[in-house]
Amino acid sequence: MAGTLAPQKRVALIAHDNKKPDLLDWARFNQSTLSRHVLFATGTTGDMLAKELDLLVTRFASGPLGGDQQIGAAIAEDRIDLLVFFWDPLEPQPHDPDIKALLRLAVLYNIPTACNRSSADFIISSPLMNEAYPRPTPDLDRYVRRHQLV
């Protein structure tokens, strides 16, 4: 099974509290590029990006209140093409299981994922960011049949 990512990507942006300034700085530097794509974010991050950069951002709930799970669901429903998640590896998060589940879904559905500024720079500067991309996705029907999960 394969899904093609359109030239205009649907980008989810998330940042833990200590990483919000870094994400804001990165988004400001890439504002022109980001403005050509459809943006989604968890609550506080989305509010910050919309206010500070005047970007149109569809907001989910705050991460600890279910926003990470909402973005994970959007990935599973093929409504997110790219995940930029500046997470803080030095601070414990009360919603760590949600974060792990979100990252698991991003890997499962083969979603390009940036977890820090360097990986975000590489992804957003790729020529593939503005082109159609035939993204291979797993054959989940085969998995279900194999494990008899129907």
C-alpha positions in Angstrom: 0.0 0.0 0.0 1.4 3.4 -0.9 0.1 6.9 -0.3 1.3 10.0 -2.2 2.1 13.1 -0.3 0.9 16.2 -2.2 3.3 19.1 -2.9 1.4 21.0 -0.2 2.1 19.1 3.0 0.0 18.8 6.1 2.5 19.5 8.9 1.9 18.9 12.6 4.0 21.0 15.0 4.5 20.2 18.7 6.9 21.4 21.3 7.3 20.7 25.0 7.4 23.8 27.2 11.2 24.0 27.3 11.4 23.6 23.5 8.8 26.1 22.5 11.3 29.0 22.1 13.4 26.8 19.9 10.4 25.8 17.7 9.3 29.4 17.5 12.8 30.4 16.4 12.9 27.6 13.8 9.4 28.4 12.5 10.2 32.1 12.3 13.3 31.2 10.2 11.1 29.0 8.0 8.0 31.1 8.0 7.8 31.5 4.3 8.1 27.8 3.6 5.6 26.9 6.4 3.1 29.4 5.1 2.8 27.4 1.9 1.7 24.3 3.8 -1.3 23.3 6.0 -0.3 23.6 9.6 -1.6 21.8 12.7 -0.4 22.0 16.2 -1.2 21.1 19.8 -3.0 23.8 21.7 -0.3 26.1 23.3 2.2 25.6 20.5 -0.5 26.4 17.9 -1.5 29.5 19.8 2.1 30.7 20.0 2.8 30.1 16.3 -0.4 31.8 15.2 0.1 34.8 17.4 3.8 35.3 16.9 4.1 34.5 13.2 0.6 35.2 11.9 0.3 31.7 10.5 -3.0 29.9 10.0 -2.7 26.9 12.4 -5.5 24.4 13.1 -5.2 23.6 16.8 -5.8 20.4 18.7 -6.0 20.2 22.5 -2.9 20.8 24.6 -0.6 17.7 24.6 -1.3 16.6 28.2 -5.0 17.1 27.5 -5.1 14.7 24.5 -3.5 16.8 21.7 -0.8 14.3 21.1 -3.4 11.6 20.8 -5.5 13.7 18.4 -2.5 14.2 16.2 -1.7 10.5 16.4 -5.3 9.8 15.3 -4.9 12.3 12.4 -1.8 10.4 11.3 -3.7 7.1 11.4 -6.5 8.7 9.3 -4.0 10.0 6.7 -4.6 13.7 7.6 -1.0 14.5 8.6 2.0 14.2 6.3 4.9 15.4 8.4 5.5 15.7 12.1 7.8 18.3 13.7 8.0 17.5 17.4 10.6 19.3 19.5 10.4 17.1 22.6 12.4 17.6 25.7 14.4 14.5 26.6 15.6 16.0 29.9 12.2 16.7 31.5 9.7 14.0 32.5 6.4 14.5 30.9 3.1 13.4 32.7 1.8 12.2 29.3 4.9 10.2 28.3 2.7 7.2 27.2 0.8 9.5 24.8 4.1 10.8 23.3 5.4 7.2 22.8 2.1 6.3 21.1 2.3 9.3 18.8 5.9 8.6 17.8 5.0 4.9 17.3 2.2 5.9 14.9 4.5 8.2 13.0 7.0 5.4 12.5 4.2 2.9 11.7 2.7 5.1 9.0 6.1 6.2 7.6 5.6 9.8 8.4 8.7 12.0 8.1 9.4 13.0 11.7 11.8 15.7 13.1 12.5 15.6 16.8 15.0 18.4 16.9 16.1 21.4 15.0 18.7 19.7 12.9 16.3 17.0 11.6 13.7 19.7 11.1 16.2 21.7 9.0 17.1 18.7 6.9 13.4 17.8 6.2 12.1 21.3 5.5 15.0 22.1 3.2 14.6 18.9 1.2 13.4 19.3 -2.4 10.8 16.7 -1.5 9.1 19.2 0.8 7.5 20.9 -2.2 7.0 18.0 -4.5 4.7 15.0 -4.6 6.3 12.1 -2.8 5.1 8.4 -3.2 5.3 7.5 0.5 5.2 3.7 1.0 3.0 2.7 3.9 2.6 -0.7 5.6 0.1 -3.3 4.5 -1.9 -3.2 7.7 -4.7 -5.4 6.2 -2.1 -8.1 5.9 -1.0 -7.6 9.5 -4.6 -7.8 10.7 -5.2 -11.0 8.7 -1.9 -12.5 10.0 -2.8 -11.8 13.6 -6.5 -12.4 13.2 -7.5 -9.1 14.6 -10.7 -8.8 12.7 
